[in-house]
Amino acid sequence: MQGQITDLAPHFVDGKPIQIAGLRQTHVGSNAGIAAQWMRFAPHIGKIPGEVEGAAYGICFDLCQGGGEGFDYIAGVEVAQVAGGAADLPPELSPLSLPAQRYAVFQHTDHVSTLPATIDAIWRKWLPGSGQEPAGDPAFFERYGEAFDPLTGRGGVEVWVPLKG
């Protein structure tokens, strides 16, 4: 079932650098495995060294890697600068640094299963007419705040698109 896209009017944020630790997976051909990836990551939440409470992140990057149709996705959380770097993380988790940059931030208020429709609308409808240019990797990230309930799939999600300039 497609969700209704009610508001493609973003607000803009000058984002700070963020360190992420999470479960990284390559997806080819579809995003169908992302829910299972989150289920594998969920037991780590609250147990990662240096974890910053308050939000979880789904980061989409390396789109069309190697000329294919794949992308990498990290289901993760923000971490403070870890003294030992990646060595302090459980071996199944990967670090990722997001630089300080400007973002267009979109609110997705429908069920999380309809998030792909919102992301598609951002790229196919909003971005071409916005006068903005995406900055590249990450292509975008999802921010799941404290109001988001993973059991119901509701509570709102933000989609952050990094912009050039």
Backbone torsions as a table, in degrees:
resi	resn	phi	psi	omega
1	MET	NA	127.0	178.6
2	GLN	-79.0	135.8	176.4
3	GLY	-81.3	160.2	176.7
4	GLN	-83.7	133.9	175.5
5	ILE	-93.8	103.8	-173.5
6	THR	-95.7	-26.1	-174.2
7	ASP	-149.1	109.2	176.1
8	LEU	-104.5	27.5	177.3
9	ALA	-97.5	102.4	-177.9
10	PRO	-79.6	165.5	162.5
11	HIS	-107.1	161.4	-174.2
12	PHE	-113.0	139.6	-175.8
13	VAL	-133.5	135.2	169.1
14	ASP	-89.7	98.9	-174.0
15	GLY	-78.4	147.8	176.7
16	LYS	-85.4	162.7	174.5
17	PRO	-63.8	142.0	-179.0
18	ILE	-131.8	135.0	173.0
19	GLN	-100.2	129.2	-178.9
20	ILE	-118.0	143.1	169.6
21	ALA	-126.4	129.9	-177.9
22	GLY	-168.0	-177.4	-179.4
23	LEU	-91.1	117.9	-176.8
24	ARG	-100.7	138.7	178.6
25	GLN	-148.1	143.6	173.5
26	THR	-92.2	133.1	178.4
27	HIS	-117.1	131.5	-179.7
28	VAL	-122.9	127.0	174.2
29	GLY	86.9	-27.1	178.2
30	SER	-163.8	171.5	176.8
31	ASN	-103.2	16.5	-174.0
32	ALA	-60.2	-26.2	-177.9
33	GLY	-85.3	-1.7	-175.6
34	ILE	-66.8	-39.9	179.1
35	ALA	-60.7	-42.9	178.1
36	ALA	-66.0	-34.6	177.0
37	GLN	-62.5	-43.7	177.0
38	TRP	-63.0	-37.8	179.1
39	MET	-65.2	-36.5	177.2
40	ARG	-71.8	-30.7	-179.4
41	PHE	-80.5	-31.7	-172.7
42	ALA	-49.5	-40.7	-179.8
43	PRO	-63.5	-17.3	179.5
44	HIS	-81.7	-23.0	-174.7
45	ILE	-62.4	129.8	-178.0
46	GLY	89.0	-3.5	-177.5
47	LYS	-123.3	6.2	-177.0
48	ILE	-88.8	130.8	179.8
49	PRO	-56.2	129.2	177.7
50	GLY	77.3	12.3	-176.9
51	GLU	-61.8	136.9	175.7
52	VAL	-100.2	119.3	-177.7
53	GLU	-71.1	154.6	170.1
54	GLY	127.3	-28.9	-177.6
55	ALA	-157.7	158.8	170.9
56	ALA	-121.8	157.4	-173.7
57	TYR	-131.0	139.2	170.1
58	GLY	-115.7	111.8	-171.6
59	ILE	-110.9	125.7	-178.8
60	CYS	-107.4	121.7	-177.7
61	PHE	-150.5	177.6	-176.5
62	ASP	51.5	46.9	178.0
63	LEU	-62.4	142.3	176.7
64	CYS	53.0	38.2	-179.0
65	GLN	-59.0	139.4	179.4
66	GLY	62.3	23.0	179.8
67	GLY	78.1	2.6	-178.4
68	GLY	-91.2	-161.5	-179.1
69	GLU	-107.1	17.3	-175.2
70	GLY	-93.0	169.7	174.2
71	PHE	-153.4	157.5	173.8
72	ASP	-99.3	149.1	-179.0
73	TYR	-140.5	132.5	173.5
74	ILE	-113.7	125.0	168.0
75	ALA	-93.8	114.6	-172.4
76	GLY	-153.9	-174.6	177.7
77	VAL	-133.2	159.5	174.9
78	GLU	-74.2	141.5	174.7
79	VAL	-128.1	149.7	172.1
80	ALA	-70.8	163.9	177.5
81	GLN	-55.4	117.3	-178.1
82	VAL	-86.0	127.6	-174.7
83	ALA	-53.1	-45.1	-178.0
84	GLY	-92.2	9.1	-179.0
85	GLY	64.1	-145.4	-177.0
86	ALA	-61.1	-22.6	-179.5
87	ALA	-63.2	-24.3	179.7
88	ASP	-83.1	-8.3	-178.9
89	LEU	-88.4	151.2	170.8
90	PRO	-55.8	145.4	-172.4
91	PRO	-60.1	-25.0	-179.1
92	GLU	-81.5	-6.4	-179.0
93	LEU	-102.2	150.9	-179.9
94	SER	-120.0	146.0	174.1
95	PRO	-89.8	154.8	174.2
96	LEU	-149.8	134.0	177.3
97	SER	-106.3	127.9	173.4
98	LEU	-103.8	125.5	-177.6
99	PRO	-75.5	165.6	171.3
100	ALA	-67.1	126.5	177.7
101	GLN	-162.5	172.4	-179.8
102	ARG	-88.8	140.0	-177.8
103	TYR	-129.9	146.6	163.1
104	ALA	-94.1	125.8	-175.6
105	VAL	-114.9	122.8	-178.0
106	PHE	-111.4	141.7	177.0
107	GLN	-93.9	129.0	172.9
108	HIS	-113.9	113.2	-174.2
109	THR	-105.9	-7.3	-179.4
110	ASP	-81.5	-178.9	177.5
111	HIS	-58.8	145.8	-176.8
112	VAL	-59.6	-25.4	179.3
113	SER	-65.0	-19.9	179.7
114	THR	-96.3	5.4	179.3
115	LEU	-56.5	-39.7	177.9
116	PRO	-56.9	-33.4	178.3
117	ALA	-66.9	-38.5	177.5
118	THR	-66.1	-45.2	-179.9
119	ILE	-62.0	-42.8	177.9
120	ASP	-60.9	-42.7	179.7
121	ALA	-65.0	-36.9	177.3
122	ILE	-60.5	-48.6	-174.9
123	TRP	-74.9	-34.8	-174.8
124	ARG	-94.5	-26.5	-176.5
125	LYS	-110.1	-57.2	-173.8
126	TRP	-70.3	-52.5	-172.2
127	LEU	-59.0	-47.5	-178.6
128	PRO	-59.7	-31.1	-178.6
129	GLY	-99.6	4.7	-171.9
130	SER	-88.3	-19.7	-172.5
131	GLY	77.9	3.8	-179.9
132	GLN	-99.7	156.7	176.7
133	GLU	-126.6	130.4	179.8
134	PRO	-65.8	147.7	-176.6
135	ALA	-81.2	-18.0	-178.5
136	GLY	114.9	-136.3	-176.1
137	ASP	-81.2	133.6	-4.6
138	PRO	-69.3	155.2	177.8
139	ALA	-65.7	-39.9	176.7
140	PHE	-171.1	168.0	168.5
141	PHE	-140.8	155.6	176.8
142	GLU	-100.6	135.8	176.8
143	ARG	-117.3	118.2	179.6
144	TYR	-101.8	104.4	-177.3
145	GLY	-80.2	-176.2	-176.6
146	GLU	-62.6	-24.8	-179.5
147	ALA	-77.2	-15.7	-178.5
148	PHE	-73.3	132.4	179.0
149	ASP	-110.7	108.2	-178.0
150	PRO	-65.8	-20.1	178.8
151	LEU	-74.3	-34.9	-179.5
152	THR	-100.3	-17.7	-176.7
153	GLY	75.2	17.1	-177.8
154	ARG	-124.9	166.3	177.8
155	GLY	123.7	-3.6	175.5
156	GLY	93.8	143.2	178.2
157	VAL	-137.2	143.2	172.6
158	GLU	-103.8	140.8	173.2
159	VAL	-110.4	118.5	-177.8
160	TRP	-105.1	121.2	179.1
161	VAL	-112.1	116.7	179.5
162	PRO	-70.4	138.6	-176.4
163	LEU	-117.6	147.6	173.4
164	LYS	-73.9	150.6	174.8
165	GLY	76.6	NA	NA
